[in-house]
Amino acid sequence: MESRVAKLEALAESTDKRLSLVETDLRSLSAKLDKYFLLGIAAIVGLAGLIAKGFGWL
């Protein structure tokens, strides 16, 4: 019985480590997506300004 509990404890520890790695990866991915989202918004606004200027709306 003790060997089974020891295996479960080892499995729980490895699962905890893997979950912490997943959390870290998700945080870094979220930060990258935020950066690219803002860059995309800036590009769209800039392109809209160029189009408006070209059509004489501004």
BELKA-V698975 format. One record per residue. N is the residue number from 0. RES is the residue in three letters. OMEGA is omega in whole degrees, 0 to 359 (* if undefined). Layout:
# BELKA-V698975
n->N res->RES omega->OMEGA
n->N res->RES omega->OMEGA
This chain:
# BELKA-V698975
n->0 res->MET omega->181
n->1 res->GLU omega->179
n->2 res->SER omega->178
n->3 res->ARG omega->178
n->4 res->VAL omega->179
n->5 res->ALA omega->178
n->6 res->LYS omega->179
n->7 res->LEU omega->178
n->8 res->GLU omega->179
n->9 res->ALA omega->178
n->10 res->LEU omega->179
n->11 res->ALA omega->179
n->12 res->GLU omega->180
n->13 res->SER omega->177
n->14 res->THR omega->178
n->15 res->ASP omega->179
n->16 res->LYS omega->181
n->17 res->ARG omega->178
n->18 res->LEU omega->179
n->19 res->SER omega->176
n->20 res->LEU omega->178
n->21 res->VAL omega->178
n->22 res->GLU omega->179
n->23 res->THR omega->179
n->24 res->ASP omega->180
n->25 res->LEU omega->178
n->26 res->ARG omega->180
n->27 res->SER omega->177
n->28 res->LEU omega->179
n->29 res->SER omega->179
n->30 res->ALA omega->179
n->31 res->LYS omega->180
n->32 res->LEU omega->177
n->33 res->ASP omega->181
n->34 res->LYS omega->181
n->35 res->TYR omega->177
n->36 res->PHE omega->179
n->37 res->LEU omega->177
n->38 res->LEU omega->178
n->39 res->GLY omega->178
n->40 res->ILE omega->179
n->41 res->ALA omega->179
n->42 res->ALA omega->179
n->43 res->ILE omega->179
n->44 res->VAL omega->178
n->45 res->GLY omega->178
n->46 res->LEU omega->177
n->47 res->ALA omega->177
n->48 res->GLY omega->178
n->49 res->LEU omega->178
n->50 res->ILE omega->180
n->51 res->ALA omega->178
n->52 res->LYS omega->180
n->53 res->GLY omega->179
n->54 res->PHE omega->178
n->55 res->GLY omega->180
n->56 res->TRP omega->180
n->57 res->LEU omega->*
